[in-house]
């Protein structure tokens, strides 16, 4: 069941004035697990979104300074991180994340033809996405 299905199920049970308390408790427990997962993911999302913005700012500063080469290297680091992160994933199997799957395909195409990106991939561990 999905998060929304759990809420709908609990709402249905309540509106029917059900006395199936065990089912209600089970559904509520499922909702709590999702809430806990979301709570745990918040710091990771915070770091990821901040890293993405930090990377864009770095590229922007290089472009403002007219240093296209440095901007290209910085962008290659981002692509390398993404490439390494999804290295073992097959885009056709990523049905729950179709936009991400499309980006995996695109990054792989760039990596196949770009020496700068290939070099960045060979040097990345996949954990250093835009450190401060």
C-alpha positions as CSV (number, residue, x, y, z in Angstrom):
1,X,0.0,0.0,0.0
2,X,1.1,3.6,-0.6
3,X,1.1,6.4,1.9
4,X,-2.1,7.8,0.3
5,X,-3.7,4.4,0.3
6,X,-3.0,4.1,4.1
7,X,-4.7,7.4,4.7
8,X,-7.7,6.5,2.6
9,X,-8.0,3.2,4.3
10,X,-7.9,4.8,7.8
11,X,-10.4,7.4,6.7
12,X,-12.7,4.8,5.3
13,X,-12.5,2.7,8.5
14,X,-13.3,5.8,10.6
15,X,-16.2,7.0,8.4
16,X,-17.7,3.5,8.6
17,X,-17.3,3.6,12.3
18,X,-15.4,0.3,12.1
19,X,-14.5,-1.6,15.2
20,X,-11.6,-3.3,13.4
21,X,-9.1,-1.7,15.8
22,X,-6.3,-4.1,14.8
23,X,-6.6,-3.0,11.2
24,X,-6.7,0.6,12.2
25,X,-3.6,0.2,14.3
26,X,-1.8,-1.6,11.5
27,X,-2.7,1.2,9.0
28,X,-1.6,3.8,11.5
29,X,1.7,2.0,12.1
30,X,2.3,2.0,8.4
31,X,1.7,5.8,8.3
32,X,4.1,6.2,11.2
33,X,6.8,4.3,9.3
34,X,6.5,6.5,6.3
35,X,6.6,9.6,8.5
36,X,9.8,8.3,10.2
37,X,11.4,7.7,6.8
38,X,10.5,11.2,5.7
39,X,12.0,12.6,9.0
40,X,15.2,10.7,8.4
41,X,15.4,11.8,4.8
42,X,15.0,15.5,5.5
43,X,18.7,16.0,6.4
44,X,19.8,14.1,3.3
45,X,17.5,16.2,1.1
46,X,18.8,19.3,2.7
47,X,22.4,18.4,1.9
48,X,21.5,17.3,-1.6
49,X,19.6,20.5,-2.5
50,X,22.2,22.6,-1.0
51,X,24.9,20.8,-2.9
52,X,23.0,21.2,-6.2
53,X,22.6,25.0,-5.6
54,X,26.3,25.3,-4.5
55,X,27.4,23.6,-7.7
56,X,25.3,25.9,-9.8
57,X,26.8,28.9,-8.0
58,X,30.3,27.6,-8.6
59,X,29.6,27.2,-12.3
60,X,27.9,30.6,-12.5
61,X,30.9,32.3,-10.8
62,X,33.3,30.7,-13.3
63,X,31.1,31.8,-16.2
64,X,30.8,35.3,-14.8
65,X,34.6,35.4,-14.7
66,X,34.8,34.1,-18.3
67,X,36.5,30.9,-17.3
68,X,34.5,28.4,-19.4
69,X,37.2,25.7,-18.9
70,X,36.7,25.8,-15.1
71,X,32.9,25.9,-15.5
72,X,33.2,22.8,-17.7
73,X,35.3,21.0,-15.2
74,X,32.8,21.9,-12.4
75,X,29.9,20.7,-14.5
76,X,31.8,17.5,-15.3
77,X,32.1,16.8,-11.5
78,X,28.3,17.0,-11.2
79,X,27.8,14.6,-14.1
80,X,30.4,12.3,-12.7
81,X,28.7,12.2,-9.4
82,X,25.4,11.4,-11.0
83,X,27.0,8.8,-13.3
84,X,28.6,7.0,-10.3
85,X,25.5,7.2,-8.3
86,X,23.4,5.4,-10.9
87,X,26.2,3.4,-12.4
88,X,24.6,0.0,-11.8
89,X,21.0,1.0,-12.6
90,X,19.3,0.2,-15.9
91,X,17.2,3.1,-17.0
92,X,14.5,0.9,-18.5
93,X,14.0,-0.6,-15.1
94,X,13.6,2.8,-13.3
95,X,9.9,2.9,-13.8
96,X,9.2,4.8,-10.6
97,X,11.6,7.6,-11.5
98,X,11.2,8.2,-15.2
99,X,12.8,11.6,-15.3
100,X,15.8,10.4,-13.4
101,X,16.0,7.4,-15.9
102,X,16.0,9.9,-18.8
103,X,18.9,11.8,-17.2
104,X,20.8,8.6,-16.6
105,X,20.6,7.9,-20.4
106,X,21.6,11.5,-21.2
107,X,24.6,11.5,-18.8
108,X,25.8,8.2,-20.1
109,X,25.7,9.6,-23.7
110,X,27.8,12.6,-22.6
111,X,30.2,10.4,-20.7
112,X,30.7,8.2,-23.8
113,X,31.9,11.2,-25.9
114,X,33.4,13.7,-23.4
115,X,37.0,13.3,-22.2
116,X,36.4,15.9,-19.5
117,X,33.4,14.0,-18.1
118,X,35.2,10.6,-18.5
119,X,38.2,12.0,-16.6
120,X,35.9,13.3,-13.8
121,X,34.2,9.9,-13.6
122,X,37.5,8.2,-13.2
123,X,38.4,10.5,-10.3
124,X,35.1,10.6,-8.4
125,X,34.2,8.5,-5.4
126,X,30.6,9.6,-5.8
127,X,30.5,11.2,-2.4
128,X,32.1,14.6,-3.0
129,X,29.2,16.4,-4.7
130,X,30.0,20.1,-4.4
131,X,31.7,20.3,-1.0
132,X,31.7,23.8,0.5
